[in-house]
Amino acid sequence: MDLVFVGLGLVILLIAGDLLVRGAVALSLRLGIPALIVSLTIVAFGTSAPELLISIQAALGGVPALALGNVVGSNTANVLLVLGVPALISGINTKAGNSQGDFWFMIGASVLFVALCFAGPLYFWHGVVLLSGISVFLGMAFIKAHRSRRLQNALEEELGDPHMEWWKIGALTVLGLMGLPLGADLLVDGAVNIAQKFGVDDGIIGLTLVAIGTSLPELATAVMAALRRQADVAIGNVVGSNIFNLLGIMGVASFFGPLPVPASFLHLDLWIMLGTSLMIAPFVLSYLNIGRAWGVAFISCYAIYVIILLK
């Protein structure tokens, strides 16, 4: 039954997150807020809502290892699965993207997060530092995007319907806000019960089951992009998602701390996360294409990592 709760909670989270994003974007556009601002704030926060709600719920529920595992595991899965699967399908042409600056910011955010974990438990002041980092990232993204009028025009067309009826905006937003905490509660409770029943550590559940679940939206997007021969956008999405997870999600979750950092994270999982982030350096910096062979390698690395965790 706990597996049913986990699956149901995940489905509710994904649906509610989508509803909230659509409603919030439409509301912002109806109010005349520039689409660029919407994309850098509401959409970014909304698409990370499942990770955010799970981390907060885990922190309040006395299972901080689940909150940390969710983010650390999600970042690892983003690189090895969200890049590995589309690479296996069609390969990823890295020359079409320009993520070098964001890549270095991701590495910096990863190093900062690892350092704060070694100085843990994560308290309020850790959250302030992390949220300051995401503020800098959003500011840089705004400046960079503002210089590209073509991007602004594309955002106006793709973000949402600026003429959506008010009742529909309200319904989408309310359903999203109601569904997110419900889904998070079901998923966390189910995951914790599974961990206790089989003697599996909360952190391992967060690093695997919950992390993969919350990475499904990114994975689904990357797979669809690969099928449409547009997989070149995958690296930028992964880099941005990882930055947001570390600085935004953990920054907010730290306000609900303290969040003790398990010794296993300090010895293995944080370094795996940092190592997988560095794995994409040749592809980002040298524009080396990620072919099918690399896709197999990425997926195999993730399978080995999960096996090590479950031993």
Backbone bond lengths (Angstrom), bond angles and torsions (degrees), N, CA, C in turn:
res aa  C-N    CA-C-N  psi(-1)  N-CA   C-N-CA  omega(-1)  CA-C   N-CA-C  phi
1 M - - - 1.467 - - 1.529 111.46 -
2 D 1.342 115.41 -33.04 1.457 118.82 179.96 1.525 111.46 -63.99
3 L 1.355 115.79 -36.09 1.461 118.82 176.67 1.528 110.99 -63.67
4 V 1.331 116.10 -35.05 1.463 120.69 176.67 1.521 109.98 -64.03
5 F 1.345 116.59 -42.97 1.462 120.67 178.72 1.531 110.78 -62.87
6 V 1.346 116.42 -41.69 1.463 119.81 178.86 1.525 110.53 -62.34
7 G 1.342 115.75 -47.39 1.461 119.91 -179.88 1.516 112.29 -64.28
8 L 1.338 116.08 -43.83 1.464 120.65 179.09 1.522 110.76 -64.03
9 G 1.330 115.99 -42.68 1.462 119.77 179.33 1.513 111.92 -62.36
10 L 1.337 115.99 -39.91 1.457 119.88 179.49 1.520 111.19 -66.01
11 V 1.328 116.81 -43.87 1.468 120.73 178.99 1.526 110.45 -61.02
12 I 1.336 116.35 -45.69 1.468 120.35 179.48 1.528 110.60 -61.71
13 L 1.346 116.91 -41.16 1.458 120.64 179.03 1.521 111.60 -60.70
14 L 1.319 115.81 -46.43 1.461 119.59 -176.92 1.526 111.32 -65.55
15 I 1.343 115.56 -43.42 1.464 119.37 -179.74 1.527 110.55 -67.47
16 A 1.340 115.97 -44.98 1.458 120.03 -178.07 1.526 111.22 -64.99
17 G 1.342 116.68 -39.28 1.458 119.97 177.91 1.516 111.61 -62.23
18 D 1.330 116.20 -40.93 1.462 120.51 178.61 1.528 110.81 -65.61
19 L 1.331 116.53 -42.89 1.465 120.25 179.67 1.524 111.04 -62.87
20 L 1.341 115.80 -42.81 1.462 119.74 -178.70 1.526 111.02 -64.19
21 V 1.320 117.26 -43.06 1.465 120.66 179.98 1.519 110.14 -62.08
22 R 1.337 116.36 -47.96 1.466 119.85 -178.76 1.520 111.28 -61.64
23 G 1.318 116.93 -43.70 1.459 120.08 -179.86 1.512 112.20 -67.15
24 A 1.324 116.94 -45.25 1.463 120.90 -177.56 1.528 111.54 -66.46
25 V 1.327 116.90 -39.89 1.467 120.30 178.83 1.522 110.56 -65.11
26 A 1.331 115.96 -46.03 1.465 119.57 179.58 1.528 110.81 -61.74
27 L 1.337 117.12 -40.71 1.467 121.21 178.20 1.527 110.69 -61.23
28 S 1.323 116.36 -46.49 1.455 120.65 -178.57 1.527 111.43 -62.52
29 L 1.334 116.00 -42.37 1.461 119.40 179.77 1.522 111.35 -67.72
30 R 1.334 116.63 -36.38 1.473 119.68 177.34 1.529 110.98 -65.48
31 L 1.332 116.50 -32.44 1.462 120.95 179.79 1.528 112.24 -82.88
32 G 1.334 116.75 -3.43 1.460 120.13 176.80 1.505 114.91 86.85
33 I 1.341 118.02 13.27 1.462 119.86 176.59 1.526 108.24 -74.20
34 P 1.340 118.57 131.49 1.469 120.52 -176.66 1.522 112.00 -55.04
35 A 1.320 114.96 142.04 1.459 120.25 -178.81 1.518 111.73 -60.32
36 L 1.333 116.62 -32.60 1.456 120.51 179.47 1.522 110.67 -60.46
37 I 1.335 116.75 -45.18 1.462 120.56 179.35 1.524 110.05 -64.73
38 V 1.320 116.13 -39.31 1.467 120.41 179.23 1.519 110.46 -60.66
39 S 1.329 115.99 -44.30 1.462 119.43 -176.66 1.520 112.14 -66.24
40 L 1.328 117.02 -34.05 1.461 120.86 -176.68 1.521 113.10 -84.20
41 T 1.325 117.76 -12.98 1.462 120.04 -176.38 1.526 111.79 -121.81
42 I 1.325 116.12 -73.22 1.463 120.28 -172.94 1.521 111.96 -62.71
43 V 1.331 116.64 -47.39 1.464 119.07 -178.91 1.524 110.85 -65.25
44 A 1.333 115.83 -42.49 1.462 119.61 -179.03 1.526 111.03 -62.41
45 F 1.340 116.46 -46.73 1.449 119.64 178.43 1.523 111.12 -67.31
46 G 1.331 116.32 -40.49 1.461 120.03 -175.71 1.501 113.46 -64.87
47 T 1.347 117.25 -42.02 1.458 119.62 -179.16 1.527 112.03 -71.71
48 S 1.337 117.39 -17.15 1.466 120.97 176.01 1.528 111.33 -99.20
49 A 1.326 116.44 7.79 1.463 120.12 -177.60 1.527 113.51 -58.08
50 P 1.345 120.23 -41.75 1.467 118.69 178.35 1.529 112.74 -57.60
51 E 1.344 117.31 -48.19 1.462 120.36 178.36 1.522 111.13 -61.45
52 L 1.340 116.27 -41.53 1.459 120.34 -178.78 1.516 111.48 -63.13
53 L 1.332 117.04 -49.18 1.463 120.72 -177.80 1.516 111.47 -65.14
54 I 1.329 117.20 -39.98 1.463 119.98 179.13 1.524 110.63 -64.52
55 S 1.323 117.20 -42.18 1.462 120.71 -179.18 1.522 111.08 -64.97
56 I 1.332 117.12 -42.91 1.463 120.26 178.65 1.526 110.37 -66.01
57 Q 1.331 116.55 -45.09 1.463 120.67 179.93 1.529 110.60 -61.26
58 A 1.325 116.91 -41.26 1.458 120.71 179.65 1.526 110.91 -66.02
59 A 1.340 117.14 -40.84 1.456 120.62 179.30 1.524 111.13 -64.65
60 L 1.329 116.57 -44.97 1.464 120.53 178.95 1.520 111.86 -69.58
61 G 1.343 116.87 -28.14 1.459 120.96 -177.96 1.511 113.88 -85.42
62 G 1.318 117.80 4.48 1.449 120.35 177.14 1.517 114.86 79.23
63 V 1.342 117.54 20.05 1.471 121.38 177.30 1.534 108.90 -124.98
64 P 1.337 116.82 66.03 1.468 120.31 -175.71 1.523 112.93 -61.57
65 A 1.348 117.48 -28.03 1.462 119.73 179.51 1.522 110.97 -62.22
66 L 1.327 116.30 -30.65 1.458 120.47 177.94 1.526 110.13 -68.17
67 A 1.342 116.95 -39.17 1.463 121.17 178.68 1.527 111.01 -64.03
68 L 1.338 116.05 -46.46 1.460 120.06 179.12 1.525 110.93 -66.67
69 G 1.334 116.04 -42.94 1.454 120.09 -179.73 1.513 112.03 -62.52
70 N 1.323 116.55 -35.86 1.457 121.16 179.25 1.524 111.12 -58.76
71 V 1.327 116.71 -47.32 1.468 121.17 -176.60 1.528 111.49 -76.25
72 V 1.327 117.09 -48.35 1.468 120.69 -179.07 1.528 110.47 -62.41
73 G 1.337 115.98 -45.22 1.461 119.75 179.28 1.513 112.53 -67.28
74 S 1.333 117.17 -36.54 1.451 121.23 179.16 1.524 110.79 -64.65
75 N 1.336 117.60 -40.69 1.460 120.41 178.90 1.528 111.62 -65.00
76 T 1.328 115.99 -38.94 1.463 119.93 177.47 1.525 110.51 -66.17
77 A 1.343 115.95 -44.68 1.466 120.54 179.49 1.524 111.05 -65.23
78 N 1.331 117.34 -34.07 1.469 120.17 179.91 1.526 111.29 -59.74
79 V 1.334 116.59 -41.90 1.460 119.62 -179.18 1.524 111.10 -75.00
80 L 1.325 117.07 -52.08 1.461 120.42 -170.29 1.529 113.44 -78.91
81 L 1.329 117.63 -33.36 1.462 120.17 -179.50 1.517 112.48 -98.46
82 V 1.341 116.69 -48.93 1.466 120.05 -175.19 1.533 111.07 -68.10
83 L 1.330 117.55 -25.53 1.465 120.16 171.81 1.531 111.17 -93.96
84 G 1.321 116.56 -34.91 1.458 120.45 -176.55 1.513 113.81 -66.11
85 V 1.329 117.35 -44.40 1.469 120.70 -176.74 1.526 112.20 -66.06
86 P 1.335 120.43 -50.90 1.472 119.13 177.99 1.528 112.60 -64.42
87 A 1.347 117.19 -32.56 1.463 119.47 176.29 1.523 110.14 -63.53
88 L 1.316 116.37 -38.36 1.463 120.75 178.21 1.525 111.12 -66.69
89 I 1.322 116.98 -32.87 1.464 121.13 -177.76 1.522 111.74 -74.56
90 S 1.331 117.00 -50.13 1.467 118.72 -174.33 1.515 114.51 -142.40
91 G 1.341 117.78 -2.48 1.452 119.34 -173.70 1.517 110.83 81.23
92 I 1.325 116.49 156.53 1.459 121.35 -178.23 1.520 109.31 -121.96
93 N 1.310 116.37 121.10 1.460 122.81 178.38 1.523 108.49 -87.27
94 T 1.319 116.97 104.24 1.466 120.71 -175.42 1.520 112.76 -79.41
95 K 1.329 117.50 -13.35 1.472 119.27 -177.77 1.522 112.43 -68.84
96 A 1.340 116.33 -19.99 1.463 119.61 -177.62 1.515 112.52 -78.95
97 G 1.313 117.30 -13.85 1.453 120.24 -177.40 1.517 111.59 -108.87
98 N 1.320 116.46 168.48 1.462 121.92 177.57 1.531 107.90 -140.91
99 S 1.337 115.09 80.71 1.463 120.83 -172.96 1.522 112.31 -112.96
100 Q 1.334 117.81 17.42 1.460 119.49 -174.45 1.530 112.12 -62.46
101 G 1.332 116.53 -47.22 1.460 119.16 179.89 1.513 111.88 -62.67
102 D 1.333 116.96 -44.70 1.456 120.70 179.16 1.527 111.33 -65.61
103 F 1.342 116.82 -34.01 1.466 119.94 178.41 1.526 110.47 -60.96
104 W 1.333 116.76 -47.66 1.462 119.45 179.99 1.524 111.12 -64.43
105 F 1.331 116.53 -33.98 1.466 119.41 176.24 1.524 109.57 -65.15
106 M 1.343 118.06 -40.08 1.463 121.49 178.08 1.520 111.04 -62.06
107 I 1.335 116.87 -43.30 1.463 120.22 178.75 1.528 109.92 -62.80
108 G 1.336 116.13 -43.26 1.457 119.62 177.59 1.511 112.26 -61.38
109 A 1.334 116.60 -42.15 1.463 120.99 178.20 1.520 110.85 -64.43
110 S 1.327 116.73 -38.09 1.472 120.70 179.56 1.526 110.66 -65.82
111 V 1.343 116.60 -44.73 1.467 120.72 179.22 1.525 110.00 -63.56
112 L 1.328 117.20 -43.15 1.464 121.25 177.96 1.523 110.81 -59.65
113 F 1.325 116.66 -45.33 1.466 120.71 -178.64 1.524 111.02 -64.02
114 V 1.322 116.92 -43.31 1.468 120.41 178.10 1.522 110.21 -60.85
115 A 1.335 116.83 -44.25 1.466 120.85 179.93 1.527 111.27 -61.68
116 L 1.340 117.24 -42.49 1.460 120.47 179.49 1.522 111.07 -66.56
117 C 1.335 116.99 -34.50 1.468 119.73 177.86 1.523 110.75 -65.06
118 F 1.335 117.58 -38.33 1.460 120.66 177.40 1.532 111.01 -69.59
119 A 1.327 116.39 -22.10 1.466 120.79 176.34 1.522 110.41 -95.10
120 G 1.342 116.77 7.60 1.470 122.70 -174.89 1.506 112.88 -67.92
121 P 1.347 116.21 -179.80 1.469 129.05 7.99 1.538 112.46 -62.54
122 L 1.336 114.54 159.45 1.451 120.30 -179.19 1.528 109.53 -79.86
123 Y 1.327 115.65 119.86 1.463 122.37 -179.58 1.530 109.98 -111.90
124 F 1.321 113.49 -171.74 1.469 121.06 -179.36 1.522 111.22 -56.41
125 W 1.333 116.87 -43.96 1.474 118.92 -175.65 1.524 111.59 -67.45
126 H 1.340 117.02 -29.99 1.462 119.06 174.05 1.535 110.02 -62.94
127 G 1.334 114.74 -40.53 1.461 119.63 178.88 1.515 111.81 -62.86
128 V 1.330 116.68 -39.57 1.464 120.31 178.55 1.527 110.61 -61.62
129 V 1.332 116.68 -43.17 1.464 121.13 179.19 1.530 110.31 -62.39
130 L 1.337 116.62 -46.13 1.458 120.66 -177.67 1.529 111.33 -65.84
131 L 1.321 117.27 -42.60 1.465 120.24 179.89 1.524 111.61 -69.34
132 S 1.323 117.09 -29.02 1.468 119.65 173.52 1.519 109.92 -63.63
133 G 1.328 115.45 -37.71 1.460 119.96 178.24 1.518 112.51 -64.69
134 I 1.343 117.14 -42.80 1.469 119.57 -179.71 1.524 110.16 -68.50
135 S 1.337 117.34 -30.16 1.462 120.60 176.98 1.536 110.36 -65.21
136 V 1.335 116.10 -41.03 1.460 120.47 177.25 1.524 110.13 -63.67
137 F 1.329 116.76 -43.03 1.466 121.04 -179.39 1.521 111.41 -62.45
138 L 1.328 116.58 -45.13 1.462 120.23 179.56 1.522 111.04 -64.66
139 G 1.339 116.21 -38.01 1.455 119.64 177.73 1.523 111.65 -63.59
140 M 1.333 115.96 -42.78 1.468 120.33 178.11 1.534 110.73 -64.85
141 A 1.330 115.63 -41.13 1.469 119.32 179.95 1.523 110.73 -64.96
142 F 1.323 116.46 -38.60 1.464 120.35 179.06 1.521 110.92 -63.09
143 I 1.339 115.92 -46.10 1.467 120.04 -179.18 1.531 110.32 -62.69
144 K 1.333 115.80 -44.13 1.460 119.80 -178.44 1.525 111.22 -65.75
145 A 1.322 116.38 -43.09 1.459 119.54 -178.45 1.523 111.65 -71.27
146 H 1.329 116.65 -32.61 1.462 121.08 -178.58 1.524 111.28 -64.19
147 R 1.342 116.08 -25.44 1.465 120.38 -179.96 1.524 111.99 -76.83
148 S 1.317 116.71 -13.22 1.460 120.26 -177.34 1.519 109.60 -110.31
149 R 1.313 117.03 101.12 1.460 121.14 179.31 1.516 110.84 -66.46
150 R 1.327 116.80 -30.98 1.454 119.72 179.76 1.526 110.82 -63.98
151 L 1.340 115.68 -40.18 1.461 119.24 177.48 1.514 110.53 -64.02
152 Q 1.323 116.54 -41.02 1.462 120.14 179.26 1.526 110.90 -60.48
153 N 1.321 117.08 -44.06 1.460 120.14 179.18 1.518 111.57 -64.47
154 A 1.345 116.28 -39.18 1.463 120.01 179.22 1.517 110.66 -65.34
155 L 1.329 116.26 -39.00 1.463 119.64 179.57 1.521 110.95 -64.59
156 E 1.319 116.84 -39.63 1.454 120.25 179.28 1.529 110.86 -58.96
157 E 1.350 115.85 -35.32 1.452 119.84 -177.37 1.522 112.50 -81.66
158 E 1.354 117.48 -31.30 1.458 120.38 -168.81 1.523 114.40 -99.34
159 L 1.321 118.73 -24.54 1.459 119.35 -171.79 1.519 113.06 -67.65
160 G 1.295 118.50 -43.08 1.453 118.38 -177.03 1.515 111.85 174.71
161 D 1.322 114.26 -174.68 1.460 121.80 -176.65 1.526 109.55 -95.12
162 P 1.351 117.84 110.94 1.465 119.48 -179.92 1.527 112.95 -73.83
163 H 1.334 118.17 -3.69 1.459 121.48 -178.38 1.534 111.82 -114.74
164 M 1.332 117.40 17.11 1.464 120.67 -179.91 1.523 110.48 -61.93
165 E 1.342 116.78 141.15 1.458 121.44 -179.73 1.525 110.71 -62.07
166 W 1.348 115.11 146.71 1.461 120.13 -176.66 1.529 112.13 -62.06
167 W 1.363 116.92 -38.35 1.461 118.19 -178.87 1.522 111.57 -64.93
168 K 1.331 115.48 -34.64 1.463 119.29 179.60 1.526 110.92 -71.07
169 I 1.335 115.48 -38.79 1.470 119.40 176.64 1.526 109.92 -60.20
170 G 1.344 115.49 -46.61 1.455 120.04 179.92 1.522 112.32 -62.09
171 A 1.342 116.90 -43.08 1.455 120.99 -178.76 1.529 111.14 -63.89
172 L 1.336 116.97 -45.15 1.458 120.40 179.93 1.521 111.66 -62.28
173 T 1.331 115.99 -44.51 1.464 120.66 -177.45 1.525 111.21 -66.22
174 V 1.329 116.75 -46.05 1.474 120.49 -178.64 1.522 111.12 -64.77
175 L 1.335 117.12 -45.29 1.461 120.28 179.28 1.526 110.93 -62.04
176 G 1.328 116.29 -38.98 1.454 119.75 177.63 1.515 112.27 -64.47
177 L 1.336 116.35 -44.90 1.461 120.88 -179.88 1.524 112.17 -66.47
178 M 1.326 117.55 -32.53 1.463 120.93 178.10 1.529 111.06 -77.02
179 G 1.333 116.55 -37.25 1.456 119.71 -175.17 1.514 114.27 -74.68
180 L 1.328 117.87 -33.85 1.458 120.34 -175.99 1.536 113.43 -60.48
181 P 1.334 119.15 -53.33 1.468 117.61 179.00 1.522 113.04 -65.17
182 L 1.338 117.52 -33.51 1.464 120.43 177.92 1.526 110.27 -64.15
183 G 1.330 116.78 -48.27 1.456 120.47 179.56 1.523 111.97 -62.78
184 A 1.332 116.59 -42.47 1.461 120.57 179.57 1.517 111.11 -62.50
185 D 1.322 117.17 -41.68 1.460 121.68 -179.15 1.531 110.72 -64.12
186 L 1.337 116.83 -45.53 1.460 120.75 179.74 1.530 110.92 -63.60
187 L 1.336 117.01 -44.32 1.454 120.38 -176.88 1.525 111.17 -66.63
188 V 1.323 117.37 -45.75 1.465 120.46 -178.44 1.518 110.92 -65.67
189 D 1.338 117.61 -46.00 1.459 120.16 179.61 1.528 110.84 -60.77
190 G 1.334 117.01 -44.67 1.462 120.22 179.46 1.516 111.99 -63.65
191 A 1.329 116.57 -42.79 1.462 120.56 -179.49 1.523 111.73 -64.67
192 V 1.326 116.79 -42.25 1.468 120.70 179.30 1.527 110.45 -64.80
193 N 1.335 117.54 -41.97 1.465 120.66 178.99 1.523 111.56 -63.04
194 I 1.341 116.15 -39.90 1.468 119.87 177.15 1.522 110.26 -63.03
195 A 1.331 116.31 -43.90 1.457 120.33 -179.65 1.519 111.10 -60.75
196 Q 1.330 116.62 -44.44 1.461 120.77 -178.92 1.523 111.50 -68.72
197 K 1.321 117.63 -38.68 1.465 121.81 -177.26 1.523 111.79 -65.59
198 F 1.328 116.95 -40.00 1.457 120.63 -177.14 1.521 112.88 -101.64
199 G 1.314 116.49 5.30 1.451 119.89 178.94 1.509 113.92 70.26
200 V 1.332 115.76 23.62 1.468 120.75 179.18 1.522 108.98 -90.53
201 D 1.311 116.29 137.65 1.456 121.68 -179.34 1.536 111.05 -64.13
202 D 1.354 115.58 143.32 1.465 120.43 179.02 1.526 111.62 -56.04
203 G 1.330 115.90 -38.67 1.459 119.69 -178.61 1.515 112.50 -63.61
204 I 1.334 116.88 -37.46 1.469 120.36 179.68 1.524 110.21 -67.61
205 I 1.345 116.83 -40.48 1.463 120.12 176.17 1.528 110.10 -59.42
206 G 1.334 116.10 -42.18 1.460 120.14 178.97 1.516 112.15 -66.13
207 L 1.341 116.40 -38.71 1.459 121.13 -177.88 1.522 112.65 -71.09
208 T 1.325 117.90 -23.18 1.464 120.92 -174.90 1.518 112.00 -114.77
209 L 1.328 117.21 -78.80 1.460 122.05 -173.12 1.525 112.19 -58.15
210 V 1.336 116.21 -53.45 1.465 120.04 -176.85 1.521 110.88 -70.23
211 A 1.336 116.90 -40.85 1.469 120.41 -178.53 1.522 111.64 -62.70
212 I 1.319 116.84 -45.39 1.464 120.02 178.70 1.523 110.11 -63.35
213 G 1.335 115.55 -41.68 1.462 119.25 -179.46 1.512 112.66 -60.33
214 T 1.333 116.69 -44.53 1.463 119.38 -177.98 1.526 112.15 -77.44
215 S 1.331 117.50 -11.97 1.467 120.85 175.29 1.528 112.08 -90.68
216 L 1.330 117.08 -4.30 1.460 120.25 -177.63 1.533 113.39 -59.69
217 P 1.355 119.82 -39.50 1.471 117.81 178.33 1.525 112.18 -59.88
218 E 1.346 116.43 -45.27 1.464 119.56 178.38 1.529 110.91 -63.62
219 L 1.342 116.25 -40.12 1.460 119.96 -179.44 1.527 111.15 -65.18
220 A 1.333 115.81 -43.97 1.462 119.63 179.85 1.529 110.70 -62.57
221 T 1.334 116.49 -41.59 1.462 120.59 178.64 1.520 111.26 -63.08
222 A 1.337 116.13 -43.08 1.461 120.23 -178.91 1.524 111.33 -66.02
223 V 1.335 117.09 -39.54 1.466 120.79 179.49 1.523 110.35 -64.83
224 M 1.334 116.75 -44.50 1.464 120.09 178.96 1.530 110.60 -62.88
225 A 1.332 116.49 -39.24 1.460 120.14 177.91 1.529 110.64 -63.72
226 A 1.335 116.20 -39.00 1.459 120.33 178.94 1.524 110.81 -65.02
227 L 1.325 116.33 -42.66 1.459 120.39 179.71 1.528 111.39 -63.99
228 R 1.332 116.39 -28.43 1.458 121.15 178.64 1.523 112.33 -94.00
229 R 1.326 115.66 11.14 1.460 121.23 179.65 1.517 112.04 60.97
230 Q 1.329 116.71 35.05 1.462 121.26 178.11 1.523 110.46 -125.71
231 A 1.323 116.42 32.17 1.459 120.90 -174.77 1.524 113.32 -69.27
232 D 1.353 117.09 -8.07 1.456 119.51 -179.35 1.530 112.74 -63.11
233 V 1.332 117.09 -18.52 1.464 119.72 -179.69 1.517 111.93 -80.59
234 A 1.339 117.60 -8.61 1.461 121.05 -172.24 1.523 112.13 -64.04
235 I 1.328 118.23 -41.97 1.467 120.39 -177.07 1.526 111.05 -61.61
236 G 1.336 115.98 -46.15 1.462 119.04 178.48 1.508 112.43 -59.89
237 N 1.331 116.88 -39.99 1.462 120.22 179.16 1.525 111.58 -65.78
238 V 1.335 116.52 -41.54 1.466 120.59 -179.98 1.521 110.93 -65.69
239 V 1.318 116.84 -45.15 1.468 120.91 -179.72 1.529 110.26 -61.18
240 G 1.331 116.99 -46.97 1.456 120.30 179.81 1.512 112.41 -63.67
241 S 1.332 116.73 -41.92 1.460 121.07 179.65 1.529 111.32 -63.32
242 N 1.330 116.77 -42.18 1.464 120.03 -179.96 1.522 111.91 -65.04
243 I 1.327 116.71 -40.11 1.464 120.05 177.22 1.517 110.08 -61.66
244 F 1.329 115.93 -45.36 1.452 120.24 -177.48 1.518 111.38 -65.44
245 N 1.343 117.11 -39.53 1.457 120.49 179.25 1.523 111.40 -60.82
246 L 1.331 116.34 -47.35 1.461 120.34 -175.29 1.521 112.51 -70.83
247 L 1.330 116.19 -47.85 1.455 119.82 -173.49 1.524 113.04 -87.74
248 G 1.325 116.77 -41.87 1.458 120.02 -177.35 1.511 113.27 -81.80
249 I 1.344 116.97 -56.92 1.462 120.99 -175.86 1.521 111.55 -64.15
250 M 1.335 116.88 -51.70 1.466 119.19 -179.40 1.515 111.68 -70.43
251 G 1.334 116.93 -27.17 1.459 119.07 175.76 1.517 111.50 -63.06
252 V 1.330 116.46 -46.31 1.471 120.70 178.17 1.522 110.70 -68.90
253 A 1.342 117.30 -44.47 1.468 121.02 -177.79 1.524 111.41 -60.30
254 S 1.348 117.15 -31.28 1.468 120.32 -179.77 1.523 112.43 -65.23
255 F 1.334 116.45 -23.01 1.456 119.62 176.99 1.524 111.67 -69.07
256 F 1.325 116.55 -19.32 1.461 121.62 -179.66 1.525 110.95 -102.61
257 G 1.330 117.16 15.61 1.457 124.10 -176.72 1.508 111.98 -76.19
258 P 1.334 115.91 -161.38 1.458 125.64 7.97 1.528 112.41 -72.54
259 L 1.335 114.73 150.31 1.463 121.57 179.26 1.524 108.60 -114.00
260 P 1.333 117.64 98.02 1.470 119.85 177.65 1.520 110.38 -64.93
261 V 1.322 116.36 144.38 1.462 121.88 -179.98 1.536 108.03 -102.20
262 P 1.342 118.12 114.12 1.470 120.05 -179.90 1.519 111.89 -59.19
263 A 1.324 116.18 149.92 1.465 121.11 -179.02 1.520 111.30 -60.81
264 S 1.349 117.05 -33.70 1.462 120.23 -179.15 1.528 111.24 -62.78
265 F 1.332 116.59 -33.00 1.467 120.22 177.57 1.523 110.19 -66.92
266 L 1.339 116.31 -42.49 1.457 120.87 -178.05 1.524 111.58 -67.85
267 H 1.324 116.58 -31.83 1.467 120.71 -176.80 1.526 112.88 -86.53
268 L 1.344 117.86 -29.12 1.461 118.93 -172.22 1.528 113.92 -134.40
269 D 1.328 117.08 -62.09 1.460 121.18 -164.18 1.524 113.93 -64.07
270 L 1.331 117.70 -39.41 1.463 119.80 178.42 1.524 111.05 -64.73
271 W 1.331 116.20 -36.91 1.458 120.26 -179.65 1.527 111.06 -72.85
272 I 1.342 116.28 -34.83 1.469 119.57 174.70 1.524 109.66 -62.38
273 M 1.333 116.16 -44.47 1.463 120.80 178.92 1.530 110.73 -59.61
274 L 1.335 116.47 -46.43 1.464 120.46 -179.85 1.527 110.79 -66.48
275 G 1.337 116.63 -39.84 1.451 120.60 -179.96 1.519 112.83 -64.85
276 T 1.338 116.39 -41.81 1.468 118.81 178.92 1.522 111.10 -67.02
277 S 1.323 116.81 -32.83 1.469 119.44 176.36 1.526 110.60 -64.31
278 L 1.330 116.15 -40.36 1.467 120.20 179.25 1.529 112.05 -71.46
279 M 1.347 117.26 -21.10 1.464 120.95 -179.42 1.523 112.66 -60.32
280 I 1.327 116.67 -28.81 1.464 118.27 -176.63 1.530 112.42 -89.68
281 A 1.350 117.05 3.83 1.465 120.48 -179.96 1.529 113.02 -56.63
282 P 1.344 119.56 -48.05 1.479 118.55 -179.56 1.525 113.03 -60.66
283 F 1.333 116.36 -32.46 1.463 119.83 -177.32 1.528 111.40 -76.13
284 V 1.333 115.94 -34.55 1.461 120.13 -179.18 1.525 111.07 -81.17
285 L 1.332 116.81 -45.02 1.460 120.91 -172.48 1.526 112.57 -82.70
286 S 1.331 117.79 -32.30 1.474 120.92 -177.66 1.519 112.57 -108.37
287 Y 1.329 116.43 4.08 1.468 122.20 -179.93 1.530 111.87 55.06
288 L 1.348 115.73 36.48 1.460 121.13 175.47 1.520 108.60 -77.33
289 N 1.317 117.12 124.63 1.456 120.48 -179.05 1.527 111.39 -65.86
290 I 1.338 115.66 145.42 1.461 121.09 177.39 1.526 107.35 -94.97
291 G 1.319 116.45 97.71 1.455 121.37 -178.07 1.513 112.68 -83.41
292 R 1.332 115.38 -176.99 1.463 120.39 -177.54 1.527 111.89 -63.50
293 A 1.324 117.21 -35.64 1.469 120.01 178.99 1.526 110.44 -61.82
294 W 1.335 116.17 -40.96 1.467 119.53 176.78 1.525 110.65 -67.23
295 G 1.330 116.92 -35.07 1.459 119.55 176.49 1.511 111.58 -60.33
296 V 1.336 116.63 -44.15 1.467 121.19 176.67 1.523 110.32 -61.54
297 A 1.330 116.69 -41.68 1.466 120.93 -179.29 1.524 111.18 -64.13
298 F 1.327 117.13 -44.07 1.466 120.85 179.76 1.529 110.93 -61.63
299 I 1.328 115.83 -48.43 1.473 119.79 -178.20 1.529 110.38 -64.48
300 S 1.325 117.22 -39.09 1.468 121.16 178.77 1.522 110.66 -63.95
301 C 1.316 116.85 -40.79 1.475 120.72 177.79 1.526 110.69 -60.76
302 Y 1.328 115.68 -40.67 1.464 117.88 179.72 1.521 110.98 -67.21
303 A 1.329 117.37 -40.53 1.464 121.00 178.79 1.528 110.48 -61.81
304 I 1.319 117.26 -41.46 1.474 121.20 178.27 1.518 110.62 -63.41
305 Y 1.347 116.62 -41.83 1.465 121.73 179.51 1.531 110.79 -61.13
306 V 1.320 117.58 -45.01 1.460 121.13 179.37 1.531 110.54 -63.92
307 I 1.319 116.91 -41.21 1.467 120.48 178.65 1.524 110.70 -60.99
308 I 1.342 116.66 -42.56 1.463 120.99 178.19 1.526 110.39 -61.31
309 L 1.329 116.86 -42.01 1.460 120.45 -179.38 1.523 111.88 -63.51
310 L 1.321 116.91 -39.03 1.460 120.75 -173.74 1.525 114.20 -84.65
311 K 1.332 116.08 -5.51 1.474 118.50 178.86 1.520 110.64 -71.50
